Amino acid sequence: MITEITPQEYLEWEEKEPIKYEYIDGQVFAMTGGSIPHNDIAVNLTTTLKNHLHGKGCKVSMVDAKVGVSSSGPFYYPDVMVTCNKQDRPATKIIYHPCLIVEVLSPGTEAIDRGKKFQNYRRIYTLKEYVLIDVQQIMVEYFRLNQNGIWELDNYGEKDEVNLTSVELSFPIEILYEDVI
């Protein structure tokens, strides 16, 4: 029998665990390990973002940084995220105000990343962009919140320039796939 736990119980419990768990609707889910190409893409993007945002008051985080949709959850571990919100600067456990969240797609998590996770991420009022990066082919799906509050989709492929407006950064898509494909 599965029993639900409160957000506070989850936060206290997970703190003592050797692996990370996401928390959704009172349930906890163990995080699985990614592949080396998955990791390489996340590192390539994180490095690009970190270099670009140096000295601009933004925080770039990856894999081990937890994002909270609200103080009562859900709580996830996105592959990469950026916050430029002053409230997140002193954060040591949870980021609550990201402007950019990125997931590198894995066969086992792709449906969740596209579905329930994106549905929950859209509840974060500071989120302006959600990016899905394919690990098997050069392809990026880029969701941007427009001025009317509607999420729009752009696709980037080979030879395209990726444009992340929330952090004012453009770069060739090939940077993401360096040493991968």
C-alpha positions in Angstrom: 0.0 0.0 0.0 1.4 3.4 -1.0 0.9 6.1 1.6 1.1 9.8 0.9 3.5 12.0 2.7 3.4 15.8 3.2 5.8 18.2 1.5 7.5 18.8 4.8 7.9 15.1 5.5 9.4 14.7 2.1 11.9 17.5 2.5 13.0 16.2 5.9 13.2 12.6 4.7 15.0 13.2 1.5 17.7 15.2 3.2 18.9 12.0 4.8 18.7 9.8 1.7 21.8 8.9 -0.4 19.9 9.4 -3.7 17.6 12.1 -4.9 13.8 11.8 -5.1 11.3 14.0 -6.8 8.0 14.7 -5.0 4.7 14.8 -6.9 1.2 14.8 -5.3 2.3 13.2 -2.0 4.4 10.5 -3.7 8.2 10.2 -4.0 10.0 8.9 -7.0 13.7 7.9 -7.2 15.8 9.8 -9.7 17.4 7.5 -12.3 20.9 8.1 -13.7 21.3 9.5 -17.2 23.6 8.4 -20.0 27.0 10.0 -20.7 25.6 11.8 -23.8 22.7 13.1 -21.6 25.3 14.4 -19.1 27.5 15.9 -21.8 24.7 17.9 -23.2 23.8 19.3 -19.8 27.4 20.2 -19.1 27.7 21.9 -22.5 24.6 24.0 -21.9 25.5 24.8 -18.2 29.0 25.9 -19.3 27.6 28.1 -22.0 25.0 29.7 -19.6 27.5 30.1 -16.8 30.0 31.9 -19.0 27.4 34.1 -20.5 25.7 35.0 -17.2 29.0 35.6 -15.2 28.6 38.8 -13.1 24.9 39.3 -14.1 23.3 38.3 -10.8 21.9 35.0 -12.1 22.5 31.5 -10.8 22.9 28.5 -13.1 22.2 25.1 -11.6 22.2 21.6 -12.9 21.0 18.1 -11.8 21.6 18.4 -8.0 19.5 21.6 -7.6 15.9 21.1 -6.7 13.1 23.3 -8.1 9.9 23.8 -6.1 6.8 24.6 -8.1 5.5 26.0 -4.8 6.3 25.5 -1.1 4.0 22.5 -1.1 5.5 20.9 -4.2 5.8 19.4 -6.6 9.6 19.3 -6.3 11.8 18.3 -9.3 15.5 18.1 -10.3 15.7 19.6 -13.7 18.8 19.0 -15.8 19.6 22.7 -16.0 17.9 25.8 -14.7 18.6 29.5 -14.3 17.2 31.9 -11.8 17.9 35.7 -11.8 15.6 36.3 -8.9 17.1 37.9 -5.8 15.0 35.7 -3.6 16.9 32.6 -4.9 20.4 34.0 -4.3 20.7 32.6 -0.7 19.0 29.3 -1.6 20.9 26.2 -0.5 18.2 23.6 -1.0 15.4 24.7 -3.3 15.0 27.2 -6.2 11.5 28.7 -6.4 11.9 31.4 -9.1 13.6 30.1 -12.2 13.2 31.9 -15.5 14.6 29.0 -17.6 14.3 25.2 -17.1 15.9 22.7 -19.4 15.3 18.9 -19.5 17.6 16.6 -21.6 15.2 13.9 -22.9 15.7 10.3 -22.0 13.6 7.4 -23.3 12.4 6.7 -19.7 11.4 10.2 -18.8 10.5 11.9 -22.1 6.7 11.5 -21.6 6.8 12.9 -18.1 9.0 15.8 -19.2 6.6 16.7 -22.0 3.5 16.1 -19.9 2.9 16.3 -16.2 6.3 18.0 -15.5 5.7 20.7 -18.0 2.2 21.2 -16.8 3.5 21.7 -13.3 6.4 23.9 -14.3 3.9 26.3 -16.0 2.6 27.1 -12.6 5.9 28.8 -11.7 5.1 32.5 -12.3 8.7 33.5 -13.0 9.2 30.7 -15.7 9.6 32.2 -19.1 11.2 29.4 -21.1 11.1 25.6 -21.0 13.6 23.7 -23.2 13.7 20.1 -24.2 16.9 18.8 -25.7 16.9 15.5 -27.7 19.9 13.3 -26.9 19.6 11.1 -30.0 19.5 13.7 -32.7 20.3 17.4 -33.1 16.9 18.8 -32.0 15.7 21.3 -29.4 12.1 22.1 -28.6 11.8 25.5 -27.1 8.7 26.7 -25.3 8.4 30.4 -24.6 5.7 32.3 -22.6 4.5 35.1 -24.9 3.2 38.5 -23.9 -0.3 37.2 -23.8 0.5 34.4 -21.3 0.4 31.7 -23.9 3.2 29.1 -24.3 4.6 29.0 -27.9 6.8 26.3 -29.4 9.8 26.8 -31.6 12.0 23.9 -32.9 15.7 24.1 -33.6 17.6 21.7 -35.7 21.0 21.3 -37.3 22.8 24.6 -38.2 20.2 26.7 -36.2 20.9 29.4 -33.7 19.3 28.7 -30.3 17.8 31.9 -28.8 17.1 31.9 -25.1 15.4 35.3 -24.6 15.0 35.1 -20.8 18.8 35.2 -20.4 19.5 37.1 -23.7 21.7 34.4 -25.1 22.0 33.0 -28.6 24.4 30.3 -29.7 24.8 27.6 -32.4 22.9 24.5 -31.6 26.1 22.5 -32.3 27.5 23.7 -28.9 25.0 21.5 -27.1 26.1 18.4 -29.0 29.9 19.0 -28.8 31.6 15.6 -28.2 28.1 13.9 -28.3 26.9 13.4 -31.8 
